[in-house]
Amino acid sequence: MVKGSGSTYRPHRGAKRGRGSSHQGRGGRGARSRRSAQDIDDRKPDSVVDVEESEEEEDGATDSGSRDEDSAPELIIDVPIAMWDFDHCDPRRCSGKRLARLGLIKELKIGQRFRGIVVSPRGTQVVSPADREIVVQNGVAVVECSWARLDDVPFGKIASPHERLLPYLVAANPVNYGKPWRLNCVEAVAAAFYLTGFKEYADHLLSKFGWGEAFWKINQVYLEQYCQCGTAAEVMAMQDRIMQELERSYQQSREESAAGYGGDLLVENPNR
């Protein structure tokens, strides 16, 4: 679960499901080699979690939606990824739990402090390209919980100096497909990576899900516009323009549909 920077807009009506399994982003665009982002430097601390980490989960399960891992070495994501998991979701559908089984995300205990970007409803500004250096040094974390049980989450015990919202994006996950703001765990982490210039990392995480390529296809136009911004304020301004355009398109579509429907009724009754 992740909350965006607004919640009043109507569900996205024009999005189409991505088809096929050859999307360029599956496993990272271009050659998938063992490498890290070029600008990851030696300034990262030994740990971005303030208390000792528990042992990594030993799970050899692989995802049926991922590419053939024998063809190339696995991409290394060289920044921390973490989550606070409140076990609200069906384990079979929980994207956070799947990432944990694959060793791609670290589970945090309630009360643990995370020094990187935390996508949270408590955020007061959106993720933007200006957050790149924070991600380079300290990574990204999310809150894994149900949208229907937000009041049960002790957000006061989930601390970070860099809590953030996400701008307008549309969910592609099977539970909330086509709904604005209703991103799940992997979509939220991927969105944060896209917005801070780590597209390879975002594509790699989404490649672990059969529906993952649809997230980029649905949101590509929005993400590319956000990435042209430099600050959180500019991202918010871009979001406002995007939503205004969506509203205009929606109203125009309704008017055209109403005109067409009314016109069909203006015919002579052949039964007279």
Secondary structure by P-SEA (a helix, b strand, c coil): ccccccccccccccbbbbccccccccccccccccccccccccccccccccccccccccccccccccccccccccccccccccccccccccccccaaaaaaaaccbbbbccccccccccccccccccccccaaaaaacbbbbbbbcccccccccccccccccbbbbbcbbbbcccccccccccccaaaaaaaaaaaacaaaaaaaaaccccaaaaaaaacaaaaaaaaacccaaaaaaaaaaaaaaaaaaaaaaaaaaaaaaaaaaccccccc
